[in-house]
Amino acid sequence: MSRVTAIPVDIWLMLLFPSVAIAVVGTIRRTAVWLVPLSFSLTTVIVAAAESFYTVFVLQRFDQKFRDAPGAAFELSLFGDAVIGMVGVLLFGSALALFRRKDLASAPRSIYIGSVLGGVYITLPNVFYWSRVDIPVVPFWIFALLFPIFAARLTLQTMPTADAASTRTPTTG
């Protein structure tokens, strides 16, 4: 466990900054629609940290120059995840705001879909990279830039309008 606590605080802050910013804006605006980008962001952070830890310390997949210092490989992996996660959250949130033409409310289904797609977004590039190390960089960046927009579009289809969400009555079964 000392390997994880040895990670500098600034790396953890970089990972958590988008989630904290979304939570603060959601609290100030007092709307529940911010729960969807927050779920995407938090899932990205949790999955990125778990996947980086598993890749470096369990599978021991890292460059040979980090053989004596796997903690440095873990830090570098978290830094890359923080950058990619921030890009993804910015694109996901921007696409949600851009595609939203009417007042939408978050629903449990849209929060769930945002969470799942956040986990897929951060995990899939690492799966592609480790299966083929010689893959070009261009497909990775195409995925990194287009997947959050696709995820936002897919999530928007599951979000009810605010009027429909307020008039919905709970059903008993």
N, C-alpha and C positions, 0 to 999 in steps of 0.2 A: 504494500500500500504506500510505502514511502516514495515509490516511483511517481505516483500520481500527485502527491502533495508537493513534490519537488518542481512541478510545472509552475512557471512564473504566473503571477496574478494577471498580468496584462493579456496573456493568451486566453485565460478564462473570461476576462472582461470583453475581449474581442468576440468570443463565442456568444456571450450573453447580451451584448449591446443591442442587437436588433429586437430581441424579445423584451428587454426592459423598455426600449423606446416605444414599442407598440403598446405595451401595458400602460405606460404613462399617458400616451395619447388617448387610448381607450378610456382611461379613468377621467381624463380632463373632458373629453367629448361626451362621456356618459352614454355611449351606445354599445350595444352588444355585437354589432357587426365587426368589431375589432377582434373578436374571439377567433375568427377564421384565420387571419394572418398570424395571430399569436400562436394558434395550434400548429400551423405550418412551421413557424420559427422555432418553437420549443421542441418539436419533434426532430427538426434538423439538428439542433444542438445535442439532444440526448443520443440520437442515433450516430451522429458524427463522433462523439466522445467514445461511445461503446465500440463502434467499428474500428476506430483508430487504436484503441487499447487492445482489442482482439487481434488486429492485424500485426501490431508491433510486438506485443508481449506473448501472445499465445502462438500465433502462426510464425512469428519471427520473420516476417517478410519486410525487409528494408534493405537499403543499399549497404554494401559490405563495409563502407567507410564508417558506418554507425555500429559495427559489430561490438565494439567495446563500450558504446554509449547508446543503448536503446532508448534512454530517456530523451536524448536529443532527437532521435527519429520520431518519437511520440510527439514532442513539441512541434516539430516541423509538420507532421501530419495534422495536428490540431490547428496550426496556423493556416494551412491550406484549406482545411474544412471551414475555418472562420471566414476566410475570404470568399470561398464559393458559397457558403451559407448566406453571407450578407448580400451577395449579388442575387442569389435566388429569392431571398425575402424581399429585396427591393423590387425585383421584377414581378414577383407574385402579388405584392401589395399594390404596385402601380397598375398592373393589369386588372386587378379587382376594381380599383377606383376608375379606371378608364372604361372598362366594359359595363360598368354599373350604370344603367340609364334611369333606373327608378330606385326608390328607397328600398333597400333589401334588409332583411333581418337574418341573423345567423340561426341555424337550426342544428340540432345534434348531428344530423346526417352530413351537413356541410362541414361541421367541425371535424367529424371523423374523416371525411374524404380529404380535407386539407391536411390533416395529420398524416394519413397514409401516404399521400403524395409528397409531403415533406420528407418522410423517411425514404421513399423511393428515390427522390431527387438526390439525396446526399449519398446513398449507398450504390446506386447503379454505376456511376463513373468508376468507382473503385473496383467493382466487379469486372468491368470491361478492361480496366488498366491491368489488373493482375492476371487476367487470362491471356492477354496479348500485350507484352511490354512494348513492342514495336509499333503499336497503333499510332497513327498521326494525331497531332494535337487538334486539328481542325474539327473532326467529329466530336471531340470532347467539348469544345467551346460552342459548337452548334447545339449540342444537348444542353449545356449549362445555361445558354441564353434562351432557348425556345421552350424547354420543359416547364419552367415556372409559369410562362404565359399560357401554355396548354393546360397546366394544372389549375390556374385561376379560371380559365374558361369552363373547365369541367366542374369546378366547385361552384361557380355561379349558377349552373343549371340546377343545382340542388338547393339553392337558397330561395325561400319564399319571399314575397314582397312584405314590407312592414305592415301593410293593412291586413293582408291575409294571416300573418302571424299573430296579430293582436285580436282578430275576430275568431281565431281557432279555439275551439273548446276541447278540453281533454276528453278522451273517450275512455270509458271503463269497459273492461272485458270480462 
